[in-house]
Amino acid sequence: MKEDFLHYVWKYKLFNTSELLTQSDEQIEIINFGFHNTDAGPDFFNGKVKIGKTTWAGNIEIHINSSDWTKHNHYSDKAYDNVILHVVYNDDVVINDKNENAIPTLELKGLIDISLIDKYDVLINRSDSDWIPCGQQIKTVDDFIIQNWINRLAIERLERKSQEIQETLKLNKNNWEETFYQYLFKYFGLKVNALPFELLAKNTPLKIIEKHNDIFSIEALLYGQAGYLEEEIESEYYTQLKKEYHFLKSKFSLTPLDKSLWKLLRLRPSNFPTIRISQLANLLSNNTRLFTKIIEIKPVKGIQQLFVAQTSEYWRAHYQFGVEAKDKKIKKIGINTINNIIINVIVPFTFVYGKAKQNEELINKSLSLLENIKAENNSIVEKWGELGVKSSNAMQTQSLIELKNNYCSQKKCLNCSIGNQIIQQ
Protein backbone atom coordinates (compact mmCIF):
# COMPACT_ATOMS: atom_id res chain seq x y z
CA MET A 1 0.00 0.00 0.00
CA LYS A 2 1.16 3.51 -0.80
CA GLU A 3 0.33 6.74 0.98
CA ASP A 4 -1.38 8.02 -2.19
CA PHE A 5 -4.03 5.35 -1.69
CA LEU A 6 -4.83 6.65 1.79
CA HIS A 7 -5.05 10.19 0.36
CA TYR A 8 -7.56 8.82 -2.15
CA VAL A 9 -9.55 7.00 0.52
CA TRP A 10 -9.67 10.12 2.70
CA LYS A 11 -10.48 12.52 -0.14
CA TYR A 12 -13.41 10.43 -1.39
CA LYS A 13 -14.50 9.27 2.09
CA LEU A 14 -14.10 5.59 1.13
CA PHE A 15 -14.08 4.20 4.66
CA ASN A 16 -16.51 3.60 7.50
CA THR A 17 -16.97 7.05 9.04
CA SER A 18 -19.29 6.01 11.85
CA GLU A 19 -18.09 5.71 15.44
CA LEU A 20 -14.55 6.89 14.80
CA LEU A 21 -12.14 6.96 17.75
CA THR A 22 -8.68 8.39 18.41
CA GLN A 23 -5.85 6.27 19.80
CA SER A 24 -7.02 7.35 23.28
CA ASP A 25 -10.65 6.34 22.59
CA GLU A 26 -12.02 9.86 22.16
CA GLN A 27 -14.90 10.12 19.71
CA ILE A 28 -14.13 11.78 16.34
CA GLU A 29 -16.61 13.59 14.13
CA ILE A 30 -15.24 14.77 10.78
CA ILE A 31 -16.94 18.02 9.88
CA ASN A 32 -14.69 18.91 6.92
CA PHE A 33 -12.16 16.54 5.35
CA GLY A 34 -10.07 19.49 4.15
CA PHE A 35 -8.59 20.52 0.81
CA HIS A 36 -6.08 18.12 -0.78
CA ASN A 37 -2.60 19.65 -0.92
CA THR A 38 -0.32 18.22 -3.62
CA ASP A 39 2.64 20.46 -2.73
CA ALA A 40 4.93 20.52 0.31
CA GLY A 41 3.30 20.60 3.74
CA PRO A 42 0.39 18.74 5.36
CA ASP A 43 -1.68 16.54 3.05
CA PHE A 44 -5.04 18.26 3.64
CA PHE A 45 -5.50 21.93 4.47
CA ASN A 46 -8.31 23.60 6.40
CA GLY A 47 -9.94 20.52 7.83
CA LYS A 48 -12.42 20.63 10.69
CA VAL A 49 -12.96 17.86 13.22
CA LYS A 50 -14.67 17.45 16.56
CA ILE A 51 -12.69 15.38 19.04
CA GLY A 52 -14.58 14.68 22.24
CA LYS A 53 -16.37 17.93 23.01
CA THR A 54 -13.84 20.21 21.29
CA THR A 55 -14.02 21.33 17.65
CA TRP A 56 -10.66 21.89 15.92
CA ALA A 57 -9.85 23.64 12.66
CA GLY A 58 -6.52 23.08 10.93
CA ASN A 59 -4.55 20.65 8.80
CA ILE A 60 -4.65 16.87 8.47
CA GLU A 61 -1.62 14.67 7.83
CA ILE A 62 -1.80 11.13 6.43
CA HIS A 63 0.75 8.30 6.72
CA ILE A 64 0.91 4.53 6.34
CA ASN A 65 2.38 4.21 9.86
CA SER A 66 2.31 6.68 12.73
CA SER A 67 6.09 6.38 12.94
CA ASP A 68 6.39 7.92 9.46
CA TRP A 69 5.85 11.28 11.17
CA THR A 70 9.28 10.93 12.73
CA LYS A 71 10.87 9.39 9.62
CA HIS A 72 9.73 12.40 7.56
CA ASN A 73 11.09 14.85 10.17
CA HIS A 74 7.72 16.56 10.63
CA TYR A 75 8.51 17.13 14.31
CA SER A 76 11.06 19.79 13.32
CA ASP A 77 8.98 21.41 10.57
CA LYS A 78 6.79 24.35 11.63
CA ALA A 79 4.48 23.67 8.69
CA TYR A 80 3.10 20.75 10.71
CA ASP A 81 2.48 22.64 13.95
CA ASN A 82 -1.16 23.17 12.98
CA VAL A 83 -1.99 19.50 12.35
CA ILE A 84 -5.22 18.68 14.20
CA LEU A 85 -5.50 15.01 13.18
CA HIS A 86 -2.97 12.36 12.18
CA VAL A 87 -4.64 9.77 9.91
CA VAL A 88 -2.75 6.47 9.52
CA TYR A 89 -3.35 2.96 8.32
CA ASN A 90 -1.33 1.45 11.14
CA ASP A 91 -0.98 3.22 14.50
CA ASP A 92 2.36 1.77 15.59
CA VAL A 93 3.61 4.50 17.94
CA VAL A 94 2.32 7.53 19.84
CA ILE A 95 3.36 10.82 18.19
CA ASN A 96 3.69 13.98 20.26
CA ASP A 97 3.61 17.61 19.15
CA LYS A 98 6.28 20.20 20.05
CA ASN A 99 4.62 20.65 23.47
CA GLU A 100 4.89 16.90 24.12
CA ASN A 101 1.13 16.42 23.82
CA ALA A 102 -0.08 13.38 21.90
CA ILE A 103 -1.36 14.31 18.42
CA PRO A 104 -4.88 12.88 17.96
CA THR A 105 -4.55 9.87 15.66
CA LEU A 106 -7.14 7.99 13.63
CA GLU A 107 -6.26 4.44 12.50
CA LEU A 108 -7.95 3.39 9.24
CA LYS A 109 -7.06 -0.30 9.48
CA GLY A 110 -10.32 -2.22 9.58
CA LEU A 111 -12.32 0.78 8.36
CA ILE A 112 -11.57 0.35 4.63
CA ASP A 113 -13.45 -2.32 2.67
CA ILE A 114 -10.96 -5.09 1.89
CA SER A 115 -12.29 -5.39 -1.69
CA LEU A 116 -11.28 -1.76 -2.31
CA ILE A 117 -7.73 -2.51 -1.17
CA ASP A 118 -7.62 -5.67 -3.30
CA LYS A 119 -8.72 -3.83 -6.46
CA TYR A 120 -6.15 -1.12 -5.83
CA ASP A 121 -3.41 -3.71 -5.30
CA VAL A 122 -4.29 -5.47 -8.56
CA LEU A 123 -3.85 -2.22 -10.53
CA ILE A 124 -0.75 -0.88 -8.82
CA ASN A 125 1.07 -4.21 -8.69
CA ARG A 126 0.35 -5.09 -12.30
CA SER A 127 3.49 -6.21 -14.11
CA ASP A 128 5.44 -3.51 -15.96
CA SER A 129 5.19 -5.74 -19.04
CA ASP A 130 1.46 -4.93 -19.19
CA TRP A 131 0.85 -2.00 -21.54
CA ILE A 132 -1.49 -0.29 -19.05
CA PRO A 133 -2.43 -1.42 -15.51
CA CYS A 134 -6.16 -1.74 -16.28
CA GLY A 135 -5.83 -3.45 -19.65
CA GLN A 136 -7.83 -6.47 -18.46
CA GLN A 137 -10.58 -4.42 -16.78
CA ILE A 138 -11.05 -1.37 -19.02
CA LYS A 139 -13.83 -3.02 -21.03
CA THR A 140 -15.94 -3.08 -17.84
CA VAL A 141 -15.81 0.73 -17.57
CA ASP A 142 -18.79 2.75 -18.79
CA ASP A 143 -18.05 4.36 -22.16
CA PHE A 144 -19.50 7.68 -20.95
CA ILE A 145 -16.86 7.84 -18.20
CA ILE A 146 -14.06 7.07 -20.68
CA GLN A 147 -15.20 9.69 -23.20
CA ASN A 148 -15.75 12.33 -20.53
CA TRP A 149 -12.27 11.67 -19.17
CA ILE A 150 -10.75 11.86 -22.66
CA ASN A 151 -12.39 15.27 -23.19
CA ARG A 152 -10.93 16.56 -19.92
CA LEU A 153 -7.47 15.27 -20.79
CA ALA A 154 -7.42 17.30 -24.02
CA ILE A 155 -7.62 20.49 -21.96
CA GLU A 156 -5.13 19.16 -19.42
CA ARG A 157 -2.61 18.41 -22.18
CA LEU A 158 -3.02 21.92 -23.61
CA GLU A 159 -2.59 23.46 -20.16
CA ARG A 160 0.63 21.51 -19.64
CA LYS A 161 2.01 22.51 -23.05
CA SER A 162 0.97 26.10 -22.33
CA GLN A 163 3.23 26.20 -19.29
CA GLU A 164 6.23 25.19 -21.41
CA ILE A 165 5.40 27.87 -23.99
CA GLN A 166 5.00 30.53 -21.29
CA GLU A 167 8.44 29.69 -19.88
CA THR A 168 10.03 30.06 -23.33
CA LEU A 169 8.03 33.23 -23.91
CA LYS A 170 9.56 34.79 -20.79
CA LEU A 171 13.05 33.96 -22.03
CA ASN A 172 12.16 35.67 -25.32
CA LYS A 173 10.86 38.79 -23.51
CA ASN A 174 7.24 38.04 -24.52
CA ASN A 175 8.06 37.98 -28.24
CA TRP A 176 5.33 35.71 -29.60
CA GLU A 177 6.70 35.57 -33.15
CA GLU A 178 10.19 34.57 -31.98
CA THR A 179 8.85 31.92 -29.61
CA PHE A 180 6.56 30.48 -32.28
CA TYR A 181 9.49 30.42 -34.73
CA GLN A 182 11.58 28.38 -32.27
CA TYR A 183 8.80 25.86 -31.65
CA LEU A 184 8.10 25.58 -35.36
CA PHE A 185 11.73 24.63 -36.02
CA LYS A 186 11.75 22.15 -33.14
CA TYR A 187 8.78 20.20 -34.50
CA PHE A 188 10.03 20.41 -38.07
CA GLY A 189 12.91 18.26 -36.91
CA LEU A 190 10.65 15.45 -35.68
CA LYS A 191 11.93 13.60 -32.61
CA VAL A 192 15.27 12.68 -34.17
CA ASN A 193 16.42 16.22 -34.94
CA ALA A 194 14.19 18.28 -32.63
CA LEU A 195 17.13 19.55 -30.57
CA PRO A 196 19.41 20.66 -33.44
CA PHE A 197 16.48 22.37 -35.17
CA GLU A 198 15.62 24.18 -31.94
CA LEU A 199 19.26 25.22 -31.56
CA LEU A 200 19.30 26.38 -35.18
CA ALA A 201 16.32 28.68 -34.52
CA LYS A 202 17.88 30.08 -31.35
CA ASN A 203 21.21 30.50 -33.12
CA THR A 204 19.56 32.33 -36.03
CA PRO A 205 17.16 34.92 -34.56
CA LEU A 206 13.97 35.62 -36.47
CA LYS A 207 14.85 39.31 -36.75
CA ILE A 208 17.75 38.33 -39.03
CA ILE A 209 15.55 36.04 -41.14
CA GLU A 210 12.99 38.84 -41.52
CA LYS A 211 15.58 41.09 -43.18
CA HIS A 212 15.46 38.75 -46.18
CA ASN A 213 12.47 37.78 -48.32
CA ASP A 214 14.14 35.58 -50.93
CA ILE A 215 14.48 31.85 -50.42
CA PHE A 216 18.14 31.77 -51.47
CA SER A 217 19.35 34.17 -48.76
CA ILE A 218 17.31 32.40 -46.09
CA GLU A 219 18.65 29.03 -47.26
CA ALA A 220 22.20 30.40 -47.08
CA LEU A 221 21.57 31.61 -43.52
CA LEU A 222 20.02 28.37 -42.33
CA TYR A 223 22.37 25.94 -44.07
CA GLY A 224 25.35 27.99 -42.92
CA GLN A 225 24.12 28.23 -39.33
CA ALA A 226 23.37 24.50 -39.36
CA GLY A 227 27.03 23.79 -40.16
CA TYR A 228 26.34 22.47 -43.65
CA LEU A 229 28.50 25.00 -45.52
CA GLU A 230 31.88 24.27 -43.97
CA GLU A 231 33.07 21.75 -46.60
CA GLU A 232 34.34 21.93 -50.17
CA ILE A 233 31.75 20.46 -52.54
CA GLU A 234 31.71 20.75 -56.32
CA SER A 235 28.34 22.36 -56.95
CA GLU A 236 27.46 25.81 -58.24
CA TYR A 237 24.46 25.98 -55.92
CA TYR A 238 26.57 24.98 -52.91
CA THR A 239 29.34 27.44 -53.84
CA GLN A 240 26.87 30.33 -54.14
CA LEU A 241 25.22 29.43 -50.82
CA LYS A 242 28.62 29.32 -49.14
CA LYS A 243 29.61 32.70 -50.60
CA GLU A 244 26.32 34.29 -49.48
CA TYR A 245 26.60 32.80 -45.99
CA HIS A 246 30.14 34.03 -45.44
CA PHE A 247 28.92 37.53 -46.25
CA LEU A 248 25.91 37.23 -43.89
CA LYS A 249 27.98 35.52 -41.20
CA SER A 250 30.34 38.49 -41.09
CA LYS A 251 27.51 41.05 -41.32
CA PHE A 252 25.53 39.61 -38.39
CA SER A 253 28.44 38.11 -36.38
CA LEU A 254 27.02 34.59 -36.62
CA THR A 255 28.44 31.32 -35.31
CA PRO A 256 27.40 28.03 -36.97
CA LEU A 257 26.40 24.85 -35.19
CA ASP A 258 28.50 21.73 -35.43
CA LYS A 259 27.24 19.62 -38.35
CA SER A 260 27.68 16.46 -36.25
CA LEU A 261 24.54 17.41 -34.30
CA TRP A 262 22.35 16.33 -37.20
CA LYS A 263 21.20 12.71 -37.39
CA LEU A 264 20.19 10.73 -40.47
CA LEU A 265 19.97 7.24 -39.02
CA ARG A 266 16.52 5.64 -39.49
CA LEU A 267 15.24 8.79 -41.20
CA ARG A 268 13.42 8.72 -44.50
CA PRO A 269 15.36 10.81 -47.06
CA SER A 270 12.36 13.15 -47.35
CA ASN A 271 12.88 14.00 -43.66
CA PHE A 272 16.62 14.72 -43.95
CA PRO A 273 17.57 18.05 -42.33
CA THR A 274 18.76 19.38 -45.70
CA ILE A 275 15.25 18.89 -47.15
CA ARG A 276 13.51 20.29 -44.09
CA ILE A 277 15.71 23.40 -44.04
CA SER A 278 14.91 24.25 -47.67
CA GLN A 279 11.18 23.80 -47.00
CA LEU A 280 11.45 26.08 -43.96
CA ALA A 281 13.31 28.69 -46.02
CA ASN A 282 10.50 28.62 -48.59
CA LEU A 283 7.85 28.93 -45.88
CA LEU A 284 9.62 31.84 -44.16
CA SER A 285 10.34 33.68 -47.40
CA ASN A 286 6.63 33.80 -48.22
CA ASN A 287 5.34 34.58 -44.74
CA THR A 288 6.59 37.36 -42.52
CA ARG A 289 4.97 37.43 -39.06
CA LEU A 290 3.78 33.84 -39.52
CA PHE A 291 2.20 33.53 -36.08
CA THR A 292 0.08 36.65 -36.61
CA LYS A 293 -1.18 35.21 -39.91
CA ILE A 294 -2.08 31.91 -38.29
CA ILE A 295 -4.03 33.57 -35.49
CA GLU A 296 -6.18 35.31 -38.12
CA ILE A 297 -6.96 32.11 -40.10
CA LYS A 298 -9.96 30.18 -38.78
CA PRO A 299 -10.52 26.96 -40.78
CA VAL A 300 -7.96 24.19 -40.47
CA LYS A 301 -7.76 23.93 -44.29
CA GLY A 302 -6.59 27.54 -44.45
CA ILE A 303 -3.72 26.80 -42.09
CA GLN A 304 -2.86 23.60 -43.94
CA GLN A 305 -2.70 25.57 -47.19
CA LEU A 306 -0.39 28.14 -45.61
CA PHE A 307 2.16 25.40 -44.90
CA VAL A 308 2.22 23.95 -48.40
CA ALA A 309 5.87 24.76 -49.14
CA GLN A 310 8.46 22.92 -51.21
CA THR A 311 12.21 22.83 -51.55
CA SER A 312 14.23 24.91 -54.00
CA GLU A 313 15.08 23.48 -57.44
CA TYR A 314 18.39 21.87 -56.42
CA TRP A 315 16.67 19.51 -53.99
CA ARG A 316 14.46 17.96 -56.63
CA ALA A 317 17.45 15.83 -57.59
CA HIS A 318 19.26 15.72 -54.22
CA TYR A 319 18.74 14.75 -50.59
CA GLN A 320 22.24 15.74 -49.49
CA PHE A 321 24.75 18.26 -50.82
CA GLY A 322 26.79 16.85 -53.69
CA VAL A 323 24.97 13.52 -53.82
CA GLU A 324 22.57 13.18 -56.73
CA ALA A 325 19.46 11.13 -56.04
CA LYS A 326 18.16 8.36 -58.29
CA ASP A 327 14.65 9.77 -58.16
CA LYS A 328 13.85 13.37 -59.10
CA LYS A 329 10.71 14.90 -57.67
CA ILE A 330 9.19 17.96 -56.03
CA LYS A 331 9.57 17.68 -52.28
CA LYS A 332 6.67 19.41 -50.55
CA ILE A 333 5.84 19.45 -46.86
CA GLY A 334 3.52 16.45 -46.47
CA ILE A 335 0.05 16.68 -44.95
CA ASN A 336 1.08 14.46 -42.01
CA THR A 337 3.92 16.85 -41.18
CA ILE A 338 1.60 19.84 -41.50
CA ASN A 339 -0.96 18.22 -39.21
CA ASN A 340 1.79 17.37 -36.73
CA ILE A 341 2.81 21.04 -36.64
CA ILE A 342 -0.80 22.16 -36.20
CA ILE A 343 -1.33 19.69 -33.35
CA ASN A 344 1.94 20.29 -31.49
CA VAL A 345 2.68 23.95 -32.24
CA ILE A 346 -0.23 25.93 -33.65
CA VAL A 347 -2.96 24.53 -31.37
CA PRO A 348 -1.11 25.05 -28.05
CA PHE A 349 0.11 28.49 -29.18
CA THR A 350 -3.41 29.55 -30.14
CA PHE A 351 -4.67 28.22 -26.80
CA VAL A 352 -2.09 30.02 -24.66
CA TYR A 353 -2.37 33.22 -26.71
CA GLY A 354 -6.14 33.14 -26.30
CA LYS A 355 -5.76 32.76 -22.54
CA ALA A 356 -3.17 35.56 -22.38
CA LYS A 357 -5.46 37.90 -24.31
CA GLN A 358 -8.61 36.60 -22.54
CA ASN A 359 -10.00 35.75 -25.95
CA GLU A 360 -12.52 32.92 -25.66
CA GLU A 361 -12.83 32.69 -29.45
CA LEU A 362 -9.15 31.76 -29.83
CA ILE A 363 -9.37 29.19 -27.04
CA ASN A 364 -12.33 27.56 -28.77
CA LYS A 365 -10.48 27.78 -32.10
CA SER A 366 -7.59 25.73 -30.69
CA LEU A 367 -10.01 22.95 -29.70
CA SER A 368 -11.87 23.19 -33.00
CA LEU A 369 -8.60 22.73 -34.91
CA LEU A 370 -7.95 19.47 -33.06
CA GLU A 371 -11.49 18.26 -33.67
CA ASN A 372 -11.13 18.90 -37.41
CA ILE A 373 -7.87 17.02 -37.91
CA LYS A 374 -8.09 13.29 -38.48
CA ALA A 375 -6.95 10.90 -35.77
CA GLU A 376 -3.20 10.44 -35.54
CA ASN A 377 -1.74 7.07 -36.46
CA ASN A 378 0.89 5.93 -33.99
CA SER A 379 1.64 2.95 -31.75
CA ILE A 380 -0.13 4.45 -28.72
CA VAL A 381 -3.33 5.17 -30.62
CA GLU A 382 -3.26 1.71 -32.23
CA LYS A 383 -2.85 0.02 -28.86
CA TRP A 384 -5.78 1.92 -27.37
CA GLY A 385 -7.84 0.81 -30.37
CA GLU A 386 -6.99 -2.82 -29.62
CA LEU A 387 -8.35 -2.27 -26.10
CA GLY A 388 -11.60 -0.95 -27.53
CA VAL A 389 -10.92 2.76 -27.03
CA LYS A 390 -11.37 4.23 -30.50
CA SER A 391 -10.59 7.77 -31.67
CA SER A 392 -11.94 9.75 -34.61
CA ASN A 393 -9.96 13.01 -34.44
CA ALA A 394 -6.74 14.56 -33.16
CA MET A 395 -8.33 15.86 -29.98
CA GLN A 396 -9.08 12.31 -28.91
CA THR A 397 -5.69 10.93 -29.95
CA GLN A 398 -3.87 13.72 -28.09
CA SER A 399 -5.92 12.85 -24.99
CA LEU A 400 -5.03 9.16 -25.32
CA ILE A 401 -1.33 9.99 -25.62
CA GLU A 402 -1.62 12.14 -22.47
CA LEU A 403 -3.45 9.33 -20.67
CA LYS A 404 -0.86 6.71 -21.57
CA ASN A 405 2.26 8.81 -20.88
CA ASN A 406 1.21 10.80 -17.82
CA TYR A 407 -1.18 8.41 -16.08
CA CYS A 408 -0.91 4.77 -17.17
CA SER A 409 2.87 4.60 -17.52
CA GLN A 410 3.25 6.29 -14.13
CA LYS A 411 0.52 4.16 -12.53
CA LYS A 412 -1.50 7.21 -11.48
CA CYS A 413 -4.64 5.09 -11.42
CA LEU A 414 -5.98 6.96 -8.39
CA ASN A 415 -5.93 10.22 -10.36
CA CYS A 416 -7.64 8.68 -13.38
CA SER A 417 -11.42 8.50 -13.85
CA ILE A 418 -11.06 5.05 -15.44
CA GLY A 419 -8.96 3.78 -12.53
CA ASN A 420 -11.46 5.28 -10.07
CA GLN A 421 -14.32 3.45 -11.73
CA ILE A 422 -12.47 0.12 -11.63
CA ILE A 423 -11.47 0.48 -7.97
CA GLN A 424 -14.94 1.53 -6.83
CA GLN A 425 -16.97 -0.95 -8.94
N, C-alpha and C positions, 0 to 999 in steps of 0.2 A: 504493500500500500504506500502511496505517495501523499505528501501533504496537500497537493493540489486536489486530490479526491475529497479530503475533508473540507477544503474550501468550497468545493462544489456541493457537498452535502449540506453544509451550513447555509450557503447562499440560497439554495432552493428548498431548504427546510425538509430535507429527505431523511428525517429521523423521527423517532417518537418523542414529541415535545410535551407530553403530559407527565406530570409528577417528576419533574427534574430536580436533582439534588446536587449540592456541592460536595466536595470531598469531606466536609464536616457536617453533612446531612442537613444543611439549610436549604429550604425550598427556593427554587429558581423559577421566575416567570420572565420570559423573553418578550419584551415590549417592542423592541426594534433590533433586528439582526445586524444593522449597520450597513455601511457602504463599502463594497469590496475594493481594497487598495491593491493595485498591481505593482506599485513602486516600493521603495524602501519604507520601512516603518511597520507598525501593526497591520495585521491582515484585513481588519474591518474597522472603519472609522465611524464615529458617531453612533455607536450602539446604545441601547437603553435596556437595562435589566433590573428586575426587582429581586433582591436576595434577602430572604427573611421578610422583615418589615421595611427595609430601606431600598429606595429606588436610586440606581446609579446610572449616570450618563458618561460615556467615554468610549474607549477603544477595546476591541476584542482581538486576542491573539490565538492562533491555532497551531497545534503541533501534533505529531504522531505520539510522542511521549512527553510527559511533563518535563523530564530531564533535558529535553531539547532547548528549553529556555536558557539553561546554563551553557549548553554546548554552543548556542548561537550568540552568547555574550550579551543577552538582553539586559542582564542585571546592571551592566555598566553604561547602558544607552538610555539617555533621558527621554528618547522618543517613546519608550515603553513605560514611562512613569504613570501614564494615564490609562493603563490597561485595567478594565473593570472585571473582565472575565477571561480566564485561560481555558480554552476548549481543546481537549486532547482525546486521542483514541484510547491511550493507555496511561492511566495516572500512576506512574511508577515512583514518584518522589514529591514531597511537599516543596513548593516554590514560594519563597518569601519576597516581598518588595523591599525597597531600600530602607524602610523603617522596621524591617524584620517581622512584618505582619504577613500571614499566609495569604497569597493571592487566591481568590475564589476560583475553583477549578471544576469544570464539568467534564466528566468522562463519557465519551460516546460509545464505548464498547458495550454491545448488547442493545443499543438503541437504534442501530442501523439494520435494516432488513438484510439478511445474509445473501439473498438473491441479488440485491443491488451490488454488493461487494463482488459476488461471483461474476456478474456480467462485466463489471469494470475490469476485473482481473483478466478475463478472457481477451478483452480488447487490448489492454496495455501490455500484456505478456505475450501477445501474438508474435510469432517468429518474424525477424527482420526480412526473411525471404518472401514473406507475404507482401504483395504490392501495396495494399492498404490494410489496416487492422480489421476493418469491418467487412472485408470482401465477401465473407460467407453469410453475413447477416443483412447486407444493404438492401437486398430484394424484399425484406420484410418491412422496410420503412415506407411510410406513406409518400406517394409521389408529390403531393402538395408541399410537404415539409422539405423535400429535396429541392424542388423548384424555387421555393421561397428563399431557401438558404443560398442557392446559386445566385439569385438576384441580388441578395445582400452582399455576397462576396465580390460582385462586379464593382460595387461602390468602394468596398474595402480595398480592393486592389488599386483602384484609381487614387484613393487617399494615400496609400503607401507610396505609390510612384510620385505623387504630388510632393511629398516630403523631400524626396531625392531631388526633384526639380528645383524646389525652393532653396535648398542648400546650395546648389550650383548657381542659382540666380543671385544669391547673396555674394558669391565669389566674383560674379560678373557685374556687380554693382547695379543689379536690377535691369540689366540689358536683356530684354526678351529675345531680340533677334539673334544676339550672340549666343545665348544659351540654347536656343532652338537649333542653331547652326551646329553646335557641338554635339547635341544629341542626334541630330540627323546623320552626321558623319559616323558616330558610334554604331548606329543601327544599320548603316550602309555596309559596315564591315562584317555583318553577321557575328556569330559567336567567336569564330576563329580569329578574325582581325578587328574585333570591336575596340580593343585597347589601342593599337597603332592608329586606327582611324580617329579615335578620340584625341590622341596626342597630336595627330596631324592638324586637326581643327584648332586645338589650343595653341599650336606652334605657328599657325597661319591665321591670325585674327581676321574676322569678317570685314573689318574696316579696310583692310588691304585688298581683299577680294573685290569689295564694292568699288574700288577705284578703276576696275577693269570690266568691260562688258563684252569682250570677245573671248570665245572659247579657248583660243590658242594661248593667250596670256595667262588665263586662269589654269589651263593645263600645265603650263611652264611652272607656275607658282606651286601647284600641288605636287606635280611629279618631282620637282626639285626639292621641296620641303619633305617629301616622303623618302628622299635618299636615292631616287631612281636615276638621277642625272649625274652620277659621280664616275661613271665608267666611260670607256671609249668604244662606241658602237658605230658601225658603218651604216648610217641611215640619214638621209637629208632631214627627215622629220625630227629625228632624235637630236641631230646637230643644231637645228634651229631652236628646239626647245631648250637645249643646254645653253645656247648663247643668250636667249631671252631670260632664262632663270639667273644666270650670272649677273646680268644687268639689274634685275629686280632684287636679287639677293643683296647686292651692294647698296641699292637705293633704300631698301627698308631694313637693312642690318639683320638679315635672316640667318638662322642656323638650321640646317637640315637634320632630319632624324636619321638614325642608322638603318640602312636598308634591311639588315638582318632581323628587324622587328616583324617584318611581313612574313606570313605563313601561306604556303600553297598546298601543303599536304592535305589530302582528302577533300580538296576543293574542286568543284567543277570549274573548268576554264572560264566559263561565263561569269564566275564569281571572283576571278583573280583581281587583286587590288588594282592592277593596271587598267582593267576594264571598268571597274567601279569608279576610279578617279576620273576617267574621261567622261563617264555618265554624269558624275557630280559637277564637273566643269561645265558641261552643257546645260544642266539644270540651273546652276548659279548664274550663268551668262545671260539666261533669258528671264531671270526672276530676281530682281532686287527686292529687299524687304519681303522675303518669302513667307515668314510667319504672319505678317500683316495681311498678305494676300489670302493665306489659308483661313485665317479667322473670318474673313469676309465671305468665303465660299460656303454654301450650306449643304448641297447634296454631295454624297460620297463620290458620285461619278465625276463631279467637277474637280474634286481633289485628285482623284485618280488620273484624270486627264492632264492636270498640271504637272504630274510626275512622269509623264511619257517623254523620256529623254533618251537619246542614243549616244553612242561614242562618236568621236571624230573619224574621218575617212580612213586613217591609217589602221585603226583597230578592226576594220572589216576583214582584214587579212592577217591579223596578228592577235595574240593573247599576251605576249611578252615582247619587250623591245628586242629587235633584231632577229626574232624567230618567226618565220612565216608559217602561218597555219595552213593545214590541208584544206579546211573548209573556209569559204569566204561568205560572210553574211553580215547584215545589219544587227548590231547588238544593242537592243533597247532594254530599258529597265522592265523586267517582267512584272506581271500583275501580282504574283505572289509576294515579290519584294515590295511593291508599292503598298499592298495591303498590310504587310508586316510593319512598314514605316507608319502607316495610319494608325494601326493598333498600338504600337509601342512608343510612338513619338507624338503624332498629331493629336490623338485622343487625350492622353494625359496632359499635354500642354494646353489644349482647349479647356479641359476641365479645371486645371489650376488657374488659368488666366481668368476664366469665368468666375471662380471663387474670389480671386484677388480684386476683380472689378465689380463684384456683387451682381453679376449678370447671369440671371437664371436661364436665359435663352442659350447662352454658350455652354452652360453645364448640361442642359438637356441635349444640346447638339452633340456633345462628346458621347453621350449614351446612344443617341440615334445613329451616329456613325458606326458604333460597334454592332448595333442591331441590324444594320444594312450591309454588313460585310459577311460573306459566307463563313461557315465554321472552319477553323484552322484544321489542318491535317498533320498531326504529330503523334508521337508514341503515347503521350499522356491522354490525349483525346481518344485515341483508338482503344486504349485500355479501359477507360471509363465506359465506352460504348459496349465493350465485351461484358461489363458488369451491369448493363441495362440502363446506364445513364447516358442518354443521347443528347446531342447538341445540334442546333440548326443555324446558329450565327456566332459571330466572334465574341459577343458579350458572354455567351454561355461557355465558350471554350476558354476564355480568359478566366472566368470564375472557376472552372474545373482545374486549370493549371494552378491557380491560387490555392484551391482546396488541397490538391495533392502535395504541393511544395511546402505550404506554410501550416498545414494542419495534419494531414495523414502521415507524411514523412517524419514529422516531429511528434507524432502520437498525441496531438492536442485534442483527443476525442471529447474531453470534458468541455471544450470551448466550441464544439461543433454541434450544430442542430441535429445532424444525422446520428452522431455518437450519443447525444442526449436521448434521442428517441429509442435507440437500441438499449441503452442502460436502464431506461425507465419503463420499458415495455412490460 
